[in-house]
Amino acid sequence: MHVNGAASRIDSYYAYDAAQSARDVVALLEVLWERGRDGASPAPVSTPQLRVLHVLERGEGINLNALCKALGAAPSSASRLCDRLQALGLIESVRSEANRRERYLRLTGEGAAYLAGLRVRREEALLDAIDAMPPTARRALAEGLRGFRRAVRTTAPELDGAPSPRPSRRD
């Protein structure tokens, strides 16, 4: 029993240490993400606007009510976000053929290109950092992140619709 108790405390220590390290990495990723977004265009979109773009990318052709639900935002707030994104040419509002009073939102070609460029810049920033790691640390990171992703999907099944891993440029 004593050995199991000690192992449990050690496991708890490592879990806490891993959580603290993950918190620090998330903060670093936020900085890298902002750098990628700031270099995207003369008028980079705000974080809430970027969320709108990601929602529309996953749910092409949704109406404002569905967008509000996905964002957890009031219709007036979501509408203002969409107005700004439309002014930038990143999204468009299209009238429904089935119900002429209903309008659907979708990314424009420019909006899709914005997100694609953003992903490229972010991946490059990550690759620069990961390339600076020793090979054994890179392998451990990849293995640890795969395990973390599996654990999150097990403990938070609502995230099953979250973006799935894309094939690596190096595969």
C-alpha positions in Angstrom: 0.0 0.0 0.0 2.8 2.4 0.9 4.4 1.9 -2.5 1.2 2.6 -4.3 0.6 5.7 -2.3 4.1 7.0 -3.2 3.6 6.1 -6.9 0.3 8.0 -6.8 2.0 11.1 -5.3 4.7 10.9 -8.0 2.1 10.5 -10.7 0.2 13.5 -9.3 3.4 15.5 -9.3 4.1 14.7 -12.9 0.6 15.4 -13.9 0.8 18.8 -12.2 4.2 19.5 -13.7 2.8 18.6 -17.2 -0.2 20.8 -16.7 2.1 23.7 -15.7 4.3 23.1 -18.7 1.3 22.9 -21.0 0.0 26.2 -19.6 3.4 27.8 -20.4 3.4 26.3 -23.9 -0.1 27.6 -24.6 1.0 31.1 -23.6 4.0 30.8 -26.0 1.7 29.5 -28.8 -0.6 32.4 -28.3 2.3 34.8 -29.0 3.3 32.8 -32.1 -0.3 32.8 -33.3 -0.6 36.5 -32.9 2.6 37.0 -34.9 1.2 34.9 -37.7 -2.1 36.8 -37.6 -0.4 40.3 -37.5 1.6 39.5 -40.6 -1.5 38.3 -42.5 -2.7 41.5 -44.0 -2.7 45.3 -43.5 -5.9 45.0 -41.5 -5.6 41.8 -39.4 -8.8 40.4 -37.9 -9.5 40.4 -34.2 -9.6 37.2 -32.2 -13.4 37.1 -32.2 -13.5 37.7 -36.0 -11.0 34.9 -36.5 -13.3 32.6 -34.5 -16.1 33.5 -36.9 -13.9 32.6 -39.9 -13.0 29.2 -38.3 -16.7 28.5 -37.6 -17.7 29.4 -41.1 -14.9 27.2 -42.5 -16.1 24.2 -40.6 -19.8 25.0 -41.2 -20.0 26.5 -44.6 -23.3 28.1 -45.3 -24.7 28.5 -41.8 -27.1 31.2 -40.7 -26.6 33.9 -38.1 -28.5 32.0 -35.4 -26.2 28.9 -35.9 -23.2 31.2 -35.8 -24.4 32.8 -32.6 -24.8 29.4 -31.0 -21.3 28.2 -32.1 -19.7 31.4 -30.8 -21.9 31.7 -27.6 -22.5 35.3 -28.7 -25.5 37.6 -28.9 -27.0 38.2 -32.4 -26.0 41.9 -32.3 -22.4 41.0 -31.5 -22.2 38.3 -34.1 -23.8 40.6 -36.7 -21.2 43.3 -36.0 -18.4 40.8 -36.4 -19.8 39.6 -39.7 -20.3 43.2 -40.9 -16.6 43.9 -40.4 -15.6 40.7 -42.0 -17.8 41.4 -45.0 -16.3 44.9 -45.3 -12.9 43.2 -45.5 -14.2 40.8 -48.2 -13.5 37.7 -46.1 -17.1 36.5 -45.8 -20.3 37.0 -47.7 -24.0 36.7 -46.9 -26.1 34.8 -49.4 -29.9 34.6 -49.6 -31.4 31.2 -49.1 -33.1 29.7 -52.1 -35.6 27.9 -49.9 -36.5 30.8 -47.7 -35.9 34.2 -49.2 -35.9 35.9 -45.8 -33.1 33.8 -44.5 -29.4 34.5 -45.3 -26.4 32.2 -45.0 -22.9 33.2 -44.2 -19.8 31.7 -46.0 -16.2 32.4 -46.5 -15.2 34.1 -49.7 -12.1 33.0 -51.7 -10.2 35.7 -50.0 -11.4 34.5 -46.5 -10.3 31.0 -47.3 -6.9 32.3 -48.6 -6.5 34.3 -45.4 -7.0 31.2 -43.2 -4.7 29.1 -45.4 -2.0 31.8 -45.3 -2.4 32.1 -41.5 -2.0 28.4 -41.1 1.2 28.4 -43.2 2.7 31.2 -41.1 1.8 29.6 -37.9 3.2 26.2 -39.0 6.4 27.8 -40.1 6.8 29.5 -36.7 6.2 26.1 -35.0 8.6 24.3 -37.3 11.3 26.9 -36.6 11.0 26.2 -32.8 10.6 22.4 -33.2 13.6 22.2 -35.6 15.7 23.8 -32.8 14.9 20.8 -30.6 17.1 17.7 -30.4 15.6 14.8 -32.4 14.8 12.8 -29.3 12.9 15.7 -27.8 11.0 16.2 -31.1 10.0 12.5 -31.1 8.9 12.7 -27.4 7.0 15.9 -28.1 5.1 14.2 -31.0 4.3 11.2 -28.9 3.2 13.3 -26.0 1.0 15.4 -28.1 -0.7 12.4 -29.7 -1.4 11.0 -26.3 -2.7 14.3 -25.0 -5.0 14.6 -28.0 -6.4 11.1 -27.4 -6.9 12.0 -23.7 -8.7 15.2 -24.4 -11.0 13.5 -26.9 -11.7 10.8 -24.2 -12.3 13.3 -21.4 -14.1 15.9 -23.5 -16.1 14.1 -26.2 -17.7 17.3 -27.3 -14.4 18.2 -28.9 -14.7 15.3 -31.3 -15.5 17.9 -34.0 -12.4 19.9 -33.3 -9.9 20.2 -36.1 -8.1 16.9 -36.8 -4.5 16.7 -37.4 -3.4 17.6 -40.9 -0.7 15.6 -42.6 2.7 17.0 -42.0 4.7 18.7 -44.7 7.5 16.2 -43.8 5.5 13.0 -44.2 
